[in-house]
Every structure is written in structure tokens, then in C-alpha cells.
Amino acid sequence: MKSNRWRELPRRISSIPMQCVQINPFGDLTGLTGLGFHIIEVEPGRDTTEYHVHYHEDECVYVLSGTATAYIGGEEYQISEGDFVGYRAGGEAHGITKHRHGNLQMHCRRSTTRF
């Protein structure tokens, strides 16, 4: 599947309370099996995911618009448009929370699982 109109692609709504509301799962939509590629939109007061660790894969996010707080290990970082955050396999636990006005929009990529 190929599309340059990502806003028109089907979206998945998270069913987990406090998590992001809309996800464009490009990798799933195009049949990729070793690469996760998502555009995530998060409303104020919601998390992108639960606080978690990746044991076998790398993950990164690039903020397209909005502001949020990234929690990595015991530290907090304010992130905004243009910021890039990388989480290596076996690294610190992490999560992102959208606190203030307006939505957060970000690109999330997860690597192939390593064994």
C-alpha cells in the first residue's frame, strides 16, 4: 500500500485509558513485519503508552507538533516540535505524557525485534 495522504488512512483508537487517542499504523497498513512506523496524536492529559522498557528493540520518536513531557529513567524532559528522542534496546524505562493545551503529534518508529 502506498499513500502520501496519511491523514486519510485508517486510524486505530487506543482502548487503554489515559493512552493516546489516534494511531496511524503505517507499518501494519503496508504489511511490514520488522518495522513499526506510526503517527500518533495525543490529547492533553493522556499518555502515549504506559511507562515501559524495550528489551529487544530500539524505538525513537520525532515530535511533529505540540509539547509534552518525556519520562526516561528517573528524569523528566520537556519536548516540543522538532525534538528527537531515542530509546535503545535494554535501556531505561520511558513514557511520554501530554499535559497542556492542544494535541501532541509525533512520529514513532520501532525496530525489528532482536534475539
Buried (B, 14 or more C-beta within 10 A) or exposed (E): EEEEEEEEBEBBEBEEEEBBBBBBBBBBBEEEEEEBBBBBBBEBEBBBBEEEEBEEBBBBBBBBEBBBBBBBEEEEEEBEEEBEBEBEBEBEBBBBBBEEEEBBBBBBBBBEEEE
